[in-house]
Amino acid sequence: MPSAEERPVSPVERRVVERVRTGRPGDLVVRIHRPKFAGFRRAGPGRLEASAELERPRGPAGMLWRLLVGQPIPSALEHQERLSKKKALAVFSSDALSSVAYSPQEMLTVLLAAGTAALIWSLPLSFAIVLLLAIVVTSYRQTIYAYPSGGGSYIVARANLGETPGLVAAAALMVGYVLTVSVSIASAVDQFVSAVPLLLPFRVLLGILAVAMVTIANLRGIRESGNIFAAPTYVFLAAMYGLIAAGLALLASGQLVVPPPEYPAVEEGTEPLTPFLLLRAFAIGSAVMTGTEAISNGIPAFKPPESRNAARTLMAMGTILATMFLGLAVLFVSGPVIPSRDETVISQLARAVFGTGPLYYLVQASAVLILVLAANTAYADFPRLASLLARDNYAPHQLAFRGERLAFSNGIILLGIVSGLLIFLFGGSTGALLPLYAVSVFTAFTLSQAGMVQHWREVRGPLWHLKAVVNGIGATATGLVTVIAAVTNFMNPELPIVPGLPIGWGTWIVLLLVPALIALCKKIHRHYDEAALATALPAHPEVERPLKTVVVVPVAQLNRPTVLALRYAKTLSDDVTAVHVASDPATAEAIEKAWPEWGQGVPLTIIESPYRSLTGPLLQYLQELKRAQNADILTVVLPEYVPDAWWEHALHGQSAQFLKLALLFKPGYVVTSVPCHEEPAARNQPAPNPPPQR
Amino acid sequence: MPSAEERPVSPVERRVVERVRTGRPGDLVVRIHRPKFAGFRRAGPGRLEASAELERPRGPAGMLWRLLVGQPIPSALEHQERLSKKKALAVFSSDALSSVAYSPQEMLTVLLAAGTAALIWSLPLSFAIVLLLAIVVTSYRQTIYAYPSGGGSYIVARANLGETPGLVAAAALMVGYVLTVSVSIASAVDQFVSAVPLLLPFRVLLGILAVAMVTIANLRGIRESGNIFAAPTYVFLAAMYGLIAAGLALLASGQLVVPPPEYPAVEEGTEPLTPFLLLRAFAIGSAVMTGTEAISNGIPAFKPPESRNAARTLMAMGTILATMFLGLAVLFVSGPVIPSRDETVISQLARAVFGTGPLYYLVQASAVLILVLAANTAYADFPRLASLLARDNYAPHQLAFRGERLAFSNGIILLGIVSGLLIFLFGGSTGALLPLYAVSVFTAFTLSQAGMVQHWREVRGPLWHLKAVVNGIGATATGLVTVIAAVTNFMNPELPIVPGLPIGWGTWIVLLLVPALIALCKKIHRHYDEAALATALPAHPEVERPLKTVVVVPVAQLNRPTVLALRYAKTLSDDVTAVHVASDPATAEAIEKAWPEWGQGVPLTIIESPYRSLTGPLLQYLQELKRAQNADILTVVLPEYVPDAWWEHALHGQSAQFLKLALLFKPGYVVTSVPCHEEPAARNQPAPNPPPQR
């Protein structure tokens, strides 16, 4: 093995000898220096360190880059600033808190099918849901202490339960993030059109527009800083508590009157009040706790002591969510507020309490805003989970590079398209989307809690039995809700796929999607294992002779790009051939005639193609030439004209891509295209030996 | 200028000297031969001729090619066989003849809005339409003789009226071809569900499925041979004439009874019988002559004398169309057949005449079949027009290469998507699509006839005045129909875009699309002009020094593909540098340690990237290195792992594409990727000097 002394000298260390003539006769100054590498610092032999200034995009390519991917997207995890508890509450709770805007609404709608009298059942159901919330929060509190570097459902389930449960959690979370966007935006639209009934017919359109808006905002780079989140979240809290307080005061004085809606959300009393219906209402109401897991994902963003601060913030969030949910439940039942087809229950209540004045509009506006923020959180969570999966070889590696920002853009666009599509397919109906949301979120909850039980059994430590029991209760309760939500909305006949058929857009979609995603993840994982094996180096290199290469330049016409390609090809090898496939004899004749002047001394072969096809004869010629010359690698050098405007690219043959595709599966071919710009490349460069200056 | 003698020797002519040892001591046989180029015939110095066997795809790349593009798609123009008049009638008339399945239907529906009594007006309107048909056919007959090599509207309008009118015709034709598919398929579905009412709710779905089917059939390659067309067309003719004859016989004996439909197509008598309504019915009925221009496009496919045979076929088609249309009109009025929401008038009539028996099903099946064939014709016409436009620099050049079959596939997919979308947007309503169809087709008719008037004025010849008058009448009549169709259906309030708003999917779409397409064509044309100027060679070459190049191999990890890339890079230049951007210190250390053994003697530079970004530092390094080395062109050689299965490609970084995109707009960079297959490329090749055989 050669020693470090035999290391070849990197260009960073190479000295450049420059001969400068001052112009006076016989006066030649020789300067020796090492080239400067602007933007780098020398960090040792053959070592550079990139400086911070390289992070900002420069030049036209950089501008294109920025245009494509926008500003970098810092997630809360990467914040330079650590979040105070108050800011953290704002950053992490928009998803959870915004749920009160839709969960009670849809729970009441389910009950309404059994008649107005059944609405009273929402009160005991709400108490049950708050109990469940307490269990989930206590359970997640333990996760926060056990995984101080962030304990999302995927991490916890994978670490403790193994591959498949981890992937189930990941797939459920993926589906959940998509539904976070769909549900939050659909509900935001509901709140919006409640205040602006003129726009009622445009529900679906508004929803899709809103998704597009959030998607574009994220593509161009929206900063998830605490400041942006703080205001809307606290305004929403103030508005909600104000509404609840004023409502309760009115109720106490017997003045709370909510006029019944013109069009109730469903036909009243069409279904009997069965336990099945109550379970369905319970499952849908439970969706209020979607988003509670956000804090346990983002612990490193808290100020130290991170875990304690995160745990306290979680408790605060749980308390706020519970009181808001219960306060609203009492008012909805006392009103009673009957869910309407055209107006949300929050809007009805706010109108009854505040009248249609500025306070009413404040309530609605803050609800719309926090729902949009909730949707926005998924745009950070989805790529983050994808990069975790990629790091573990379960997703394409491209998603793992933080540096490759385009990967995030792909995730953002995918999220936007799928959630927009869901809004379209479900006719913008929050109620129909909610069961799917509940199923996916509670699946992840269950696996996360179950993983914690296993964690305690392995790690042990003080009071581990108790801790395992707490998480065990959490897992059981959330598991039960998952099953209830899945079963009671399996076929959702209220939203038929095809009018007249009893098969609707129900939770079966999730139950189909999750295994499909898992299978995909495993297939990807298997591929990466195989690829690593296939590309591994042997223990020691064999002595190998140098590769023998031959270079071919296909010539379609004689112009500047072709001449540049020929000149470039001559630098690659001494064995260069040009070839013209003649589908038109006149062109062939013109090229042959001009060749002695323009051919750069490269021999030209003309292939007459009586059948006018180009690819077939060219491929065959390349193959035969490679065989005849006994070459290891045949390089095809293609001229490529680069127009100034990006759209003009589409107008010039992608022949390099075609040829590359056609040759990709045959070993020993390399396809290179030489870009030719408006001005010849060579002229923009200083000549290697500048002429004497006078 | 060097003489032909100085021509460099092409590899085709080069002699290969092979030294073969027989194994006996001192025995060395030298063989001199010229390499064989299998699949080619030598056709002169430096000249090969491709043989026919190259036309069929071979090897895995060829299989992929075939998988992607299917069989070649011969259009009628390229047939080896010339068509007899009988076959030509079948090939070219499905579009025109199939129109009787929807035009009378929609004309009656428009009239029905003015009450059942208004239906009688369809008789005089039908006579007016037949008169118009006679004018159009006579007019096109002259085109056939004037343009024996094919006189489509675009060719005639461009040659005689200039650029913009030519493009108007082309754009109108493009839109027309899309609508040929939408209308024919929508009507085929109408005919189908008339016979199978069970499928009534799935109209839109069936339409989209049918479009998808025809699209896929065309992608995989459907032969447009006369044989496939002949049977359905003549069965349809027999079925229709049989229906008309039997119907007239029943009518004569007073036995024709058509029961009124349960749900009429529109509410009767909601509109007054105004001239506007009559004009609207007339415009919609005129759509019966869409497709009559097909024969004038395809003259070279006829047996000689081509023009005379084509003209006779056109007359035959016109006569058949007129008699079928009039025969049906008489029966519809006598029935009277009241258009229904759920059943076509043809189906109602056939049921009344034949009963719901085998003959009825034959009528419906033949109608469905000929409508699908009509849609299919657009799949040949659309790419043909696109290639004409590309040849004239008005469309991307990729569409012009007959050899590049992928171009056709793109056109076919585009056609399928847009026409499927139209069916979806218009709810599968033939009636709503028809006015758009009429406007686009009649626009093309008008420009073609107007072009012919100009043609006669320039060419003159015997009786040119008379010929000009004939075409002039044609242009005036079709122009009038265009205006009538556009105005009477401008806003089509019956199909509102948004429920409640009076703006519907009307002819304004066409009037918006056509100028947009023209603007696009002109922009493309301007670009090609500029590009030709920018890439043009000067009068004579300047003496240019050889290009100075430097080669860089970015190393992400040390594996088989990287080692191959390093070995390849060493063949390109003596100045090769490897560079590793270190986002992870452990990987960097491992690479540095293994470098002496595996680095192929190439110097390695390590760039520490504290911000974990890859692209920024790499791009900056390339730029600085190029500057420092004073290179004209810097070549980046990237290792590329090629997995066996195509889908696995998506799992490996497209870093070559990213880097190429980032460097594309800076002159002087070339990005090359070296494919590395499961087994090293070099091992599959015979060694250049085979070892002595014993």
Chai-1 contact restraints between the chains, C-beta under 6 A:
chainA,res_idxA,chainB,res_idxB,connection_type,confidence,min_distance_angstrom,max_distance_angstrom,comment,restraint_id
A,M1,B,E597,contact,1.0,0.0,6.0,A-B,restraint_1
A,P2,B,P596,contact,1.0,0.0,6.0,A-B,restraint_2
A,P8,B,G601,contact,1.0,0.0,6.0,A-B,restraint_3
A,P8,B,P603,contact,1.0,0.0,6.0,A-B,restraint_4
A,V9,B,P603,contact,1.0,0.0,6.0,A-B,restraint_5
A,S10,B,P603,contact,1.0,0.0,6.0,A-B,restraint_6
A,S10,B,T605,contact,1.0,0.0,6.0,A-B,restraint_7
A,P11,B,T577,contact,1.0,0.0,6.0,A-B,restraint_8
A,P11,B,L625,contact,1.0,0.0,6.0,A-B,restraint_9
A,V12,B,T605,contact,1.0,0.0,6.0,A-B,restraint_10
A,P35,B,A628,contact,1.0,0.0,6.0,A-B,restraint_11
A,F37,B,E624,contact,1.0,0.0,6.0,A-B,restraint_12
A,A38,B,E624,contact,1.0,0.0,6.0,A-B,restraint_13
A,G39,B,Q620,contact,1.0,0.0,6.0,A-B,restraint_14
A,A43,B,E608,contact,1.0,0.0,6.0,A-B,restraint_15
A,G46,B,T605,contact,1.0,0.0,6.0,A-B,restraint_16
A,R47,B,I606,contact,1.0,0.0,6.0,A-B,restraint_17
A,L48,B,I607,contact,1.0,0.0,6.0,A-B,restraint_18
A,E49,B,E608,contact,1.0,0.0,6.0,A-B,restraint_19
A,A50,B,I607,contact,1.0,0.0,6.0,A-B,restraint_20
A,A50,B,S609,contact,1.0,0.0,6.0,A-B,restraint_21
A,A50,B,P617,contact,1.0,0.0,6.0,A-B,restraint_22
A,L54,B,G616,contact,1.0,0.0,6.0,A-B,restraint_23
A,L54,B,P617,contact,1.0,0.0,6.0,A-B,restraint_24
A,L54,B,Q620,contact,1.0,0.0,6.0,A-B,restraint_25
A,E55,B,Y611,contact,1.0,0.0,6.0,A-B,restraint_26
A,E55,B,G616,contact,1.0,0.0,6.0,A-B,restraint_27
A,P60,B,F665,contact,1.0,0.0,6.0,A-B,restraint_28
A,A61,B,A662,contact,1.0,0.0,6.0,A-B,restraint_29
A,A61,B,F665,contact,1.0,0.0,6.0,A-B,restraint_30
A,P201,B,P499,contact,1.0,0.0,6.0,A-B,restraint_31
A,P201,B,G500,contact,1.0,0.0,6.0,A-B,restraint_32
A,P396,B,L651,contact,1.0,0.0,6.0,A-B,restraint_33
A,Q398,B,G653,contact,1.0,0.0,6.0,A-B,restraint_34
A,R402,B,R612,contact,1.0,0.0,6.0,A-B,restraint_35
A,G403,B,R612,contact,1.0,0.0,6.0,A-B,restraint_36
A,G403,B,S613,contact,1.0,0.0,6.0,A-B,restraint_37
A,G403,B,L614,contact,1.0,0.0,6.0,A-B,restraint_38
A,P499,B,P201,contact,1.0,0.0,6.0,A-B,restraint_39
A,G500,B,P201,contact,1.0,0.0,6.0,A-B,restraint_40
A,H527,B,E648,contact,1.0,0.0,6.0,A-B,restraint_41
A,H527,B,L651,contact,1.0,0.0,6.0,A-B,restraint_42
A,A534,B,E678,contact,1.0,0.0,6.0,A-B,restraint_43
A,T535,B,N559,contact,1.0,0.0,6.0,A-B,restraint_44
A,T535,B,R560,contact,1.0,0.0,6.0,A-B,restraint_45
A,T535,B,P561,contact,1.0,0.0,6.0,A-B,restraint_46
A,T535,B,Y641,contact,1.0,0.0,6.0,A-B,restraint_47
A,L537,B,N559,contact,1.0,0.0,6.0,A-B,restraint_48
A,L537,B,R560,contact,1.0,0.0,6.0,A-B,restraint_49
A,L547,B,R567,contact,1.0,0.0,6.0,A-B,restraint_50
A,L547,B,T571,contact,1.0,0.0,6.0,A-B,restraint_51
A,K548,B,P688,contact,1.0,0.0,6.0,A-B,restraint_52
A,T549,B,T571,contact,1.0,0.0,6.0,A-B,restraint_53
A,N559,B,T535,contact,1.0,0.0,6.0,A-B,restraint_54
A,N559,B,L537,contact,1.0,0.0,6.0,A-B,restraint_55
A,R560,B,T535,contact,1.0,0.0,6.0,A-B,restraint_56
A,R560,B,L537,contact,1.0,0.0,6.0,A-B,restraint_57
A,P561,B,T535,contact,1.0,0.0,6.0,A-B,restraint_58
A,R567,B,L547,contact,1.0,0.0,6.0,A-B,restraint_59
A,T571,B,L547,contact,1.0,0.0,6.0,A-B,restraint_60
A,T571,B,T549,contact,1.0,0.0,6.0,A-B,restraint_61
A,L572,B,L572,contact,1.0,0.0,6.0,A-B,restraint_62
A,T577,B,P11,contact,1.0,0.0,6.0,A-B,restraint_63
A,P596,B,P2,contact,1.0,0.0,6.0,A-B,restraint_64
A,E597,B,M1,contact,1.0,0.0,6.0,A-B,restraint_65
A,G601,B,P8,contact,1.0,0.0,6.0,A-B,restraint_66
A,P603,B,P8,contact,1.0,0.0,6.0,A-B,restraint_67
A,P603,B,V9,contact,1.0,0.0,6.0,A-B,restraint_68
A,P603,B,S10,contact,1.0,0.0,6.0,A-B,restraint_69
A,T605,B,S10,contact,1.0,0.0,6.0,A-B,restraint_70
A,T605,B,V12,contact,1.0,0.0,6.0,A-B,restraint_71
A,T605,B,G46,contact,1.0,0.0,6.0,A-B,restraint_72
A,I606,B,R47,contact,1.0,0.0,6.0,A-B,restraint_73
A,I607,B,L48,contact,1.0,0.0,6.0,A-B,restraint_74
A,I607,B,A50,contact,1.0,0.0,6.0,A-B,restraint_75
A,E608,B,A43,contact,1.0,0.0,6.0,A-B,restraint_76
A,E608,B,E49,contact,1.0,0.0,6.0,A-B,restraint_77
A,S609,B,A50,contact,1.0,0.0,6.0,A-B,restraint_78
A,Y611,B,E55,contact,1.0,0.0,6.0,A-B,restraint_79
A,R612,B,R402,contact,1.0,0.0,6.0,A-B,restraint_80
A,R612,B,G403,contact,1.0,0.0,6.0,A-B,restraint_81
A,S613,B,G403,contact,1.0,0.0,6.0,A-B,restraint_82
A,L614,B,G403,contact,1.0,0.0,6.0,A-B,restraint_83
A,G616,B,L54,contact,1.0,0.0,6.0,A-B,restraint_84
A,G616,B,E55,contact,1.0,0.0,6.0,A-B,restraint_85
A,P617,B,A50,contact,1.0,0.0,6.0,A-B,restraint_86
A,P617,B,L54,contact,1.0,0.0,6.0,A-B,restraint_87
A,Q620,B,G39,contact,1.0,0.0,6.0,A-B,restraint_88
A,Q620,B,L54,contact,1.0,0.0,6.0,A-B,restraint_89
A,E624,B,F37,contact,1.0,0.0,6.0,A-B,restraint_90
A,E624,B,A38,contact,1.0,0.0,6.0,A-B,restraint_91
A,L625,B,P11,contact,1.0,0.0,6.0,A-B,restraint_92
A,A628,B,P35,contact,1.0,0.0,6.0,A-B,restraint_93
A,N630,B,P688,contact,1.0,0.0,6.0,A-B,restraint_94
A,D632,B,A682,contact,1.0,0.0,6.0,A-B,restraint_95
A,D632,B,Q685,contact,1.0,0.0,6.0,A-B,restraint_96
A,Y641,B,T535,contact,1.0,0.0,6.0,A-B,restraint_97
A,E648,B,H527,contact,1.0,0.0,6.0,A-B,restraint_98
A,L651,B,P396,contact,1.0,0.0,6.0,A-B,restraint_99
A,L651,B,H527,contact,1.0,0.0,6.0,A-B,restraint_100
A,G653,B,Q398,contact,1.0,0.0,6.0,A-B,restraint_101
A,A662,B,A61,contact,1.0,0.0,6.0,A-B,restraint_102
A,F665,B,P60,contact,1.0,0.0,6.0,A-B,restraint_103
A,F665,B,A61,contact,1.0,0.0,6.0,A-B,restraint_104
A,P667,B,H677,contact,1.0,0.0,6.0,A-B,restraint_105
A,P667,B,A681,contact,1.0,0.0,6.0,A-B,restraint_106
A,P667,B,N684,contact,1.0,0.0,6.0,A-B,restraint_107
A,G668,B,A681,contact,1.0,0.0,6.0,A-B,restraint_108
A,V670,B,V674,contact,1.0,0.0,6.0,A-B,restraint_109
A,T672,B,T672,contact,1.0,0.0,6.0,A-B,restraint_110
A,V674,B,V670,contact,1.0,0.0,6.0,A-B,restraint_111
A,H677,B,P667,contact,1.0,0.0,6.0,A-B,restraint_112
A,E678,B,A534,contact,1.0,0.0,6.0,A-B,restraint_113
A,A681,B,P667,contact,1.0,0.0,6.0,A-B,restraint_114
A,A681,B,G668,contact,1.0,0.0,6.0,A-B,restraint_115
A,A682,B,D632,contact,1.0,0.0,6.0,A-B,restraint_116
A,N684,B,P667,contact,1.0,0.0,6.0,A-B,restraint_117
A,Q685,B,D632,contact,1.0,0.0,6.0,A-B,restraint_118
A,P688,B,K548,contact,1.0,0.0,6.0,A-B,restraint_119
A,P688,B,N630,contact,1.0,0.0,6.0,A-B,restraint_120
